[in-house]
Each structure stands twice: as structure tokens, then as C-alpha cells.
Amino acid sequence: MNSLLPYLALAIAAGFVLPTQAGINSRLNLWTQSPILAAAISFAVGTAALIVYAVILRVPLPPVSALKQYPWWIWTGGFLGAFLVAATVVLAPRLGAVSMIALIVSGQMLASVVLDHYGLIGYAVHPVNAWRVCGILLLVGGVVLIRTH
């Protein structure tokens, strides 16, 4: 369990970042008047930070020749990230942090169950079972409670 603690802490920190980032980017949207431009600026700053971090750590570039071994869709992660950031820029001021995150987590859980069940995009197969279905229903119930009260 002790070896998992840093990863659990990292997951909690990452969870803390999402609604914070959405709020910050929503404020940026007030200046840009465009969720797409606000998301682009956010990604540009993040890209610059990652490049600096990679240079400091001296992370080597992978060989281009090895690229043909990987599927074309490995490049779509950035698109999905851009969609998520742009969506949170739009959603945060309209739904509030709690509702926005509850709905995003519900979507994440539904996608995760499908990805795990079929072992898609590199995930190990973890079939759907009654406990997972119950967990999803509890999350959806939580979203309903959050949105109606």
C-alpha cells in the first residue's frame, strides 16, 4: 500500500487541478471572448511548460523510424485534451464546479467501463460486473442529487 501512496496523492492532485483549471480558463475566456482561443492559449502555455520541463530533465526524443510501429490514433490525445479544455471553459460558468465535475466524472466512468470491458486502446480487459454497474448508477444518482438540490 505504501508504494501506492504517491500515485494516490498524484491522482488527488490531478483531480484538484481540473476544476481549478476550468475556472481559470473561464476567466481567460472573459478576456478572449472565445472558448477556443482561451483553450488555445491554455494549451500554448502548457506546451511551453512541458518543453521547458523536458529540456531541464534532458528527455531524449524518440526515434522517428519507430513511429510506423504505432497506430495512427496515438496522435488524437491532444485533440481530446483540447476538446476537454474548451468544453470546461463553456461549462464551468454555466454549471458550476461541482455539477461540471460530477458530469465529467460520470462520462469518464461510462467510457472507462467500455474501454476496460473490451480492452480497447491498450487497456487490460476487465469485464463489466454488477459492482461496476452499481458504482456507475451511484455516480449518476450523485449527479442527479447535485443538480437538483
N, C-alpha and C positions, 0 to 999 in steps of 0.2 A: 504493500500500500504506500509506503514512503516513497518509492520510486515513481508513483503516480502523482504525488502531491504537486510537483512543479507543473505538470500538464493540466491538472485540475485548476490550479491558480491561473495558468495561461488562458484556459477556456473561460474562466470567470472574468478575467481582464478583457478578453476579446468581446464577451457579452456586454460588458460595461461600455466598450467603445462604440458599438453600433448605434444606440440611441443618442449618445453624445455627438457622434459624427453627424447623424441626421439633423440634430438641432443646429449644429454649427453650419452645415451646408444649407439648411433652410434660411438661416440669416444671410449667408452669402448670396442666396437666391434673391433676397430683397434688393441687393445692390445690382446683381446682373440682370434681374427681371427675366431669367431663363433658367429652368431647372437643368437643361442640357449644358449650358455654359457653366453653371455652378458646379455640376458634376465634372465637367472637363477640367476646370481649374483645380478641383479637389484631386482628380487623378494626376494632373501635372505635378502638383506639389508632392503627392505620394510617390510618383515615379522618380522625381528628383531625389527625394529622401532615400528611396531604395537604391538608387545608383550610387549615392554617396556612401551608404552603408556597405554595399558590395565592394566598392573601391577600398574602403577602410579595412574590410576583412580580407581583401585580396581574393575574392571569389573568382575562380577561373571560368572562362566562357566554355560552354560545351562545344564539342566538335560539330561543325555543320554537316559533315559527312554522315554522322549518326542520325540525323533528322529523319531520313527515309524509313527508319525502323519504327517510327511512332505514327499514330493515326492523325489525320488532318484536324480532328476536333480538339486537339490539345490547345489550339490557339483560341478557342471560344471562351475560355475562362475570363479573359479580360472584358469581353463583351458582356458576359453575365454580371461581372462586377460593376460595370458601367451602368447596366440596367438597374441593379440593386441600388446603387448610389443615387441615380436620377429618380427612381421611384420613391426613395425615402425623403428626398427633397420635396416632392409633391405631397407625400402622405403625412409627414411629421406635423406640419401646422394644421392640417385638417382633422387628423385622428388623435393627435397627442401621442406622447412616447409610449404609454402603456398599451393602448389599443394597437398602435402600429407594430410594436414588437410582438405582441400576442398573436397578431395575424401573420406576421412574417414567420414566427416560430411554428405556427400551425402549418403553413406552407412548407417549411423546411422539414417538418416531421412527415408530412404526406409524401414528399419527394424522397426522403430518406428511406421510408418503408419500401417504396417501389424499387429504388436503387439497390437496397440490401436484398430484397426478395429475389430479384433477378440477377444479382451480381453484376450490375451494369457499371461501365466506365472504371473498372478496376476494383470495385468493392468486392469483398468476400460475400458469398451467399449466406444470408441469414433470413430464412423463410418467415413470412408473416405468421404470427400466432395470436392466440387470444389475449395475451398480456400486451402485445404491441397495439392491437386494435383497441383495447381498453385504455391504454395510455393516450392514444390519439383522440378517442372520444372524450377523455378527461380534459385534454388540451382544448378541444373545440368547445366543451362546456365552459371552460375558463374564459375563452374569448367571448362567449355569449354573456357570461356574468359581468365581465369587464365592460362590454359595450352597452349593456342595458342598465347598469347600476352605477 
